[in-house]
């Protein structure tokens, strides 16, 4: 792997872990709001072997700024080897059911903003003629559950969009890796009881980088979730809606 590594969502635990595994001998760009505060993340990447770590201001919800943000990174730190799209919010399901604005905010960040930035990123890498895109979907979008249907619906949309984009990129020199983790024990899920087959950000990152190196187009983390969710798709709705998470 060569070229700079760009993490859109520089505070993401999973994104940082992926970058650390790709950092050796490469420039890493951490794009996030309040990018000047990414001191610990930058130090960890330098320790992992990055030749340079560059913080860049990036607001995922500001759709109008996506194209220039990516173009600026390419001008200053191209060619880009890997773009890791790692931003997102879990939101509060109960609040989303009562407050329309909160429901829309979850979908905007977890789906609409991804559609925007992935389209710009894909176009940039197409013009470059090479590169990798890493997209984090979720098993929450495989079959949407009552307990988190706003977040799950956004991930379902993202999963479909990324799958189609991957097909559209075939033959362009650009690869897309779609990652479908289960419950991840980290900052986003603090205070929640882990679901079966949970993983950590490090485990998700390890599986992601392994899949990148093998040239795969998708990966489930952990792998056992693929057959589990195949079976779950067949559950009658009356049983499915009773599942707690």
VEXDOKOL-446444 format. One record per residue (C-alpha): residue number from 1; residue in one letter; x, y, z. Coordinates in pm, 1 decimal, padded with zeros to 6 digits. Example, Ala and Ser with C-alpha at 12.3 -4.5 7.8 and 13.67 -1.06 7.14 Angstrom:
BEGIN
SITE,1,A,01230.0,-00450.0,00780.0
SITE,2,S,01367.0,-00106.0,00714.0
// end
This chain:
BEGIN
SITE,1,X,00000.0,00000.0,00000.0
SITE,2,X,00129.1,00346.8,-00085.6
SITE,3,X,00005.2,00705.4,-00089.7
SITE,4,X,-00133.1,00903.8,00199.8
SITE,5,X,-00394.6,00769.4,00439.1
SITE,6,X,-00692.5,00999.5,00496.4
SITE,7,X,-00926.4,00941.2,00790.4
SITE,8,X,-01253.1,01132.1,00760.4
SITE,9,X,-01361.1,01133.2,01122.3
SITE,10,X,-01020.7,01164.0,01285.0
SITE,11,X,-01153.7,01101.9,01635.8
SITE,12,X,-01306.1,00767.6,01548.3
SITE,13,X,-01159.5,00484.3,01752.6
SITE,14,X,-01196.5,00241.0,01464.0
SITE,15,X,-01063.3,00490.5,01210.4
SITE,16,X,-00758.9,00561.6,01427.3
SITE,17,X,-00691.8,00191.1,01474.6
SITE,18,X,-00713.7,00130.5,01098.7
SITE,19,X,-00481.1,00423.7,01030.4
SITE,20,X,-00228.2,00295.1,01283.3
SITE,21,X,-00208.8,-00034.8,01094.6
SITE,22,X,-00157.7,00145.4,00763.2
SITE,23,X,00064.7,00427.9,00888.9
SITE,24,X,00416.7,00289.3,00854.7
SITE,25,X,00612.5,00501.5,00607.0
SITE,26,X,00306.3,00701.9,00502.7
SITE,27,X,00153.6,01045.7,00559.0
SITE,28,X,-00169.3,01027.3,00760.6
SITE,29,X,-00431.0,01301.4,00738.1
SITE,30,X,-00677.8,01321.4,01027.2
SITE,31,X,-00984.7,01519.1,00919.1
SITE,32,X,-01227.2,01625.3,01190.4
SITE,33,X,-01388.0,01919.4,01361.8
SITE,34,X,-01159.4,02090.9,01614.5
SITE,35,X,-00867.9,01919.5,01442.1
SITE,36,X,-00616.1,02106.1,01658.2
SITE,37,X,-00724.0,01888.7,01951.5
SITE,38,X,-00617.2,01560.0,01787.4
SITE,39,X,-00294.1,01549.9,01985.2
SITE,40,X,-00321.8,01198.8,02127.0
SITE,41,X,-00439.5,01050.7,01798.4
SITE,42,X,-00148.5,01212.3,01612.4
SITE,43,X,00105.5,01092.2,01868.8
SITE,44,X,-00021.4,00733.8,01840.3
SITE,45,X,00011.1,00742.7,01461.3
SITE,46,X,00363.3,00881.1,01473.8
SITE,47,X,00449.1,00600.4,01715.5
SITE,48,X,00301.9,00357.1,01460.6
SITE,49,X,00549.1,00479.9,01198.5
SITE,50,X,00370.5,00758.6,01012.1
SITE,51,X,00618.1,00990.7,00841.7
SITE,52,X,00384.9,01283.4,00906.6
SITE,53,X,00045.5,01332.3,01071.7
SITE,54,X,-00158.9,01625.4,00943.3
SITE,55,X,-00475.2,01748.7,01119.3
SITE,56,X,-00731.1,01904.8,00882.6
SITE,57,X,-01062.0,02075.3,00960.1
SITE,58,X,-01356.8,01870.9,00835.0
SITE,59,X,-01724.6,01888.4,00925.9
SITE,60,X,-01907.8,01584.0,00794.4
SITE,61,X,-02244.4,01760.1,00818.3
SITE,62,X,-02129.9,02052.1,00598.6
SITE,63,X,-02202.5,01892.8,00261.7
SITE,64,X,-02101.2,02201.5,00065.9
SITE,65,X,-01745.8,02182.6,00199.2
SITE,66,X,-01677.9,01815.7,00117.5
SITE,67,X,-01544.7,01857.9,-00235.2
SITE,68,X,-01295.4,02130.8,-00150.8
SITE,69,X,-01185.0,01956.7,00170.1
SITE,70,X,-01090.6,01646.0,-00026.1
SITE,71,X,-00938.7,01844.8,-00312.4
SITE,72,X,-00726.2,02041.1,-00065.4
SITE,73,X,-00599.5,01721.5,00093.6
SITE,74,X,-00514.4,01579.1,-00248.8
SITE,75,X,-00328.6,01895.0,-00352.7
SITE,76,X,-00122.3,01904.8,-00034.6
SITE,77,X,-00075.1,01534.7,00037.8
SITE,78,X,-00151.6,01341.2,-00280.0
SITE,79,X,-00148.4,01092.6,-00421.8
SITE,80,X,-00402.8,00948.8,-00179.9
SITE,81,X,-00372.5,00576.3,-00119.6
SITE,82,X,-00655.4,00506.5,00125.5
SITE,83,X,-00957.2,00706.5,00239.2
SITE,84,X,-01118.2,00574.0,00557.6
SITE,85,X,-01469.2,00711.4,00607.5
SITE,86,X,-01510.0,00673.7,00981.7
SITE,87,X,-01747.8,00943.4,01106.2
SITE,88,X,-02093.8,00871.0,01241.7
SITE,89,X,-02330.1,00903.1,01536.7
SITE,90,X,-02543.4,00648.1,01718.6
SITE,91,X,-02799.3,00897.7,01841.4
SITE,92,X,-03076.5,00826.8,02090.5
SITE,93,X,-03362.3,00612.4,01957.1
SITE,94,X,-03615.0,00724.2,02219.0
SITE,95,X,-03536.9,01087.7,02153.3
SITE,96,X,-03550.4,01031.7,01777.0
SITE,97,X,-03902.3,00889.7,01806.0
SITE,98,X,-04017.1,01204.2,01986.4
SITE,99,X,-03804.2,01470.6,01814.9
SITE,100,X,-03807.2,01480.8,01437.0
SITE,101,X,-03498.3,01703.0,01424.8
SITE,102,X,-03293.1,01442.2,01611.2
SITE,103,X,-03409.3,01160.9,01383.3
SITE,104,X,-03317.8,01367.3,01077.6
SITE,105,X,-02977.7,01457.0,01227.5
SITE,106,X,-02890.7,01088.6,01269.5
SITE,107,X,-02988.6,01008.7,00911.2
SITE,108,X,-02809.6,01318.7,00780.8
SITE,109,X,-02477.0,01225.7,00940.3
SITE,110,X,-02494.2,00849.0,00899.1
SITE,111,X,-02638.5,00840.8,00546.5
SITE,112,X,-02669.9,01171.4,00361.6
SITE,113,X,-02324.1,01299.9,00457.3
SITE,114,X,-02174.9,00963.6,00358.0
SITE,115,X,-02342.7,00975.4,00015.9
SITE,116,X,-02193.5,01320.2,-00039.8
SITE,117,X,-01839.4,01253.1,00075.1
SITE,118,X,-01819.1,00908.8,-00086.0
SITE,119,X,-01930.9,01048.3,-00420.6
SITE,120,X,-01666.8,01321.3,-00405.9
SITE,121,X,-01402.1,01076.2,-00282.7
SITE,122,X,-01482.3,00824.0,-00555.1
SITE,123,X,-01461.3,01091.7,-00823.8
SITE,124,X,-01129.4,01215.8,-00688.4
SITE,125,X,-00978.7,00866.2,-00681.2
SITE,126,X,-01118.3,00787.8,-01028.2
SITE,127,X,-00936.2,01092.2,-01167.6
SITE,128,X,-00624.1,00978.3,-00984.7
SITE,129,X,-00669.4,00630.3,-01131.5
SITE,130,X,-00607.8,00444.1,-00807.2
SITE,131,X,-00689.6,00426.2,-00438.5
SITE,132,X,-00894.5,00250.2,-00172.8
SITE,133,X,-01215.6,00353.6,00000.3
SITE,134,X,-01307.5,00200.3,00337.1
SITE,135,X,-01673.4,00234.6,00439.3
SITE,136,X,-01818.0,00124.3,00773.5
SITE,137,X,-02171.7,-00005.6,00751.0
SITE,138,X,-02316.6,-00215.2,01035.9
SITE,139,X,-02510.8,-00532.8,01092.5
SITE,140,X,-02776.5,-00294.5,01229.8
SITE,141,X,-02860.8,-00220.3,00868.1
SITE,142,X,-02885.7,-00581.7,00750.8
SITE,143,X,-03230.8,-00617.8,00903.4
SITE,144,X,-03347.5,-00307.7,01086.7
SITE,145,X,-03466.1,-00363.6,01442.8
SITE,146,X,-03729.8,-00178.6,01637.5
SITE,147,X,-03479.6,-00095.2,01915.8
SITE,148,X,-03262.5,00125.7,01691.6
SITE,149,X,-03453.2,00164.6,01366.6
SITE,150,X,-03346.3,00524.3,01295.5
SITE,151,X,-02974.6,00442.7,01311.9
SITE,152,X,-03036.0,00104.2,01149.6
SITE,153,X,-03224.4,00256.6,00857.9
SITE,154,X,-02937.8,00498.4,00791.0
SITE,155,X,-02690.9,00210.1,00791.2
SITE,156,X,-02917.9,00009.2,00561.9
SITE,157,X,-02915.2,00296.9,00316.3
SITE,158,X,-02538.8,00336.7,00344.2
SITE,159,X,-02484.8,-00035.3,00291.8
SITE,160,X,-02688.8,-00027.9,-00028.2
SITE,161,X,-02521.2,00288.1,-00155.6
SITE,162,X,-02170.8,00157.8,-00086.5
SITE,163,X,-02249.4,-00177.7,-00247.9
SITE,164,X,-02367.4,-00003.3,-00563.0
SITE,165,X,-02072.0,00236.0,-00562.1
SITE,166,X,-01835.4,-00058.8,-00534.4
SITE,167,X,-01987.6,-00206.0,-00850.4
SITE,168,X,-01966.4,00130.8,-01026.4
SITE,169,X,-01594.6,00152.6,-00944.3
SITE,170,X,-01511.8,-00184.8,-01101.0
SITE,171,X,-01237.9,-00143.1,-01359.8
SITE,172,X,-01152.8,00213.5,-01251.9
SITE,173,X,-00846.3,00125.6,-01046.8
SITE,174,X,-01034.0,00223.8,-00728.7
SITE,175,X,-01145.5,-00038.1,-00473.9
SITE,176,X,-01412.4,-00007.0,-00207.7
SITE,177,X,-01412.7,-00219.7,00106.3
SITE,178,X,-01746.1,-00238.6,00288.2
SITE,179,X,-01711.4,-00332.8,00655.8
SITE,180,X,-02008.3,-00468.4,00851.7
SITE,181,X,-01924.6,-00478.4,01223.7
SITE,182,X,-02155.7,-00601.9,01493.7
SITE,183,X,-02173.9,-00433.0,01833.4
SITE,184,X,-01844.5,-00251.5,01899.4
SITE,185,X,-01742.1,-00189.5,02259.7
SITE,186,X,-01609.9,00167.0,02257.6
SITE,187,X,-01688.0,00531.0,02327.8
SITE,188,X,-02000.1,00530.2,02108.5
SITE,189,X,-02157.4,00245.3,02306.1
SITE,190,X,-02049.5,00349.5,02656.0
SITE,191,X,-02313.6,00247.9,02909.8
SITE,192,X,-02473.8,-00011.3,02682.6
SITE,193,X,-02461.3,-00384.9,02754.4
SITE,194,X,-02256.1,-00560.5,02485.1
SITE,195,X,-02452.6,-00769.3,02237.9
SITE,196,X,-02350.5,-01124.9,02146.5
SITE,197,X,-02044.0,-01148.9,01920.1
SITE,198,X,-01922.2,-00803.1,02022.5
SITE,199,X,-01582.7,-00676.2,01915.0
SITE,200,X,-01342.7,-00393.8,01999.6
SITE,201,X,-01221.4,-00112.6,01771.5
SITE,202,X,-00885.7,-00289.9,01746.3
SITE,203,X,-01050.0,-00614.6,01635.7
SITE,204,X,-01258.0,-00433.7,01373.3
SITE,205,X,-00946.8,-00254.2,01247.5
SITE,206,X,-00745.9,-00575.9,01230.2
SITE,207,X,-01016.3,-00746.2,01023.8
SITE,208,X,-01050.0,-00438.5,00802.8
SITE,209,X,-00680.4,-00414.3,00719.4
SITE,210,X,-00656.3,-00788.8,00664.6
SITE,211,X,-00945.2,-00764.5,00415.2
SITE,212,X,-00780.9,-00467.0,00242.2
SITE,213,X,-00458.9,-00660.0,00196.7
SITE,214,X,-00646.5,-00957.6,00055.7
SITE,215,X,-00830.6,-00735.6,-00193.2
SITE,216,X,-01174.1,-00823.7,-00058.1
SITE,217,X,-01484.4,-00616.1,-00125.1
SITE,218,X,-01662.7,-00672.8,00204.7
SITE,219,X,-01596.9,-00810.6,00550.0
SITE,220,X,-01818.1,-00895.9,00848.1
SITE,221,X,-01670.7,-00847.9,01195.8
SITE,222,X,-01664.1,-01100.3,01348.9
SITE,223,X,-01711.9,-01336.5,01056.8
SITE,224,X,-01967.6,-01550.2,01242.7
SITE,225,X,-02220.4,-01267.1,01203.2
SITE,226,X,-02263.8,-01339.4,00833.6
SITE,227,X,-02438.3,-01677.5,00880.3
SITE,228,X,-02611.4,-01551.5,01195.7
SITE,229,X,-02775.4,-01264.6,01008.9
SITE,230,X,-02861.0,-01488.5,00715.3
SITE,231,X,-03071.8,-01683.5,00963.7
SITE,232,X,-03209.3,-01369.7,01126.6
SITE,233,X,-03344.9,-01250.1,00793.0
SITE,234,X,-03573.1,-01554.3,00799.5
SITE,235,X,-03723.6,-01487.3,01144.7
SITE,236,X,-04094.8,-01403.1,01138.1
SITE,237,X,-04157.8,-01033.9,01206.3
SITE,238,X,-04355.8,-01112.3,01523.3
SITE,239,X,-04044.0,-01272.7,01672.2
SITE,240,X,-03801.7,-01019.5,01523.8
SITE,241,X,-03970.4,-00718.3,01680.9
SITE,242,X,-03931.0,-00870.1,02028.3
SITE,243,X,-03552.7,-00883.0,02006.1
SITE,244,X,-03406.0,-00630.3,02251.0
SITE,245,X,-03122.2,-00515.9,02022.7
// end
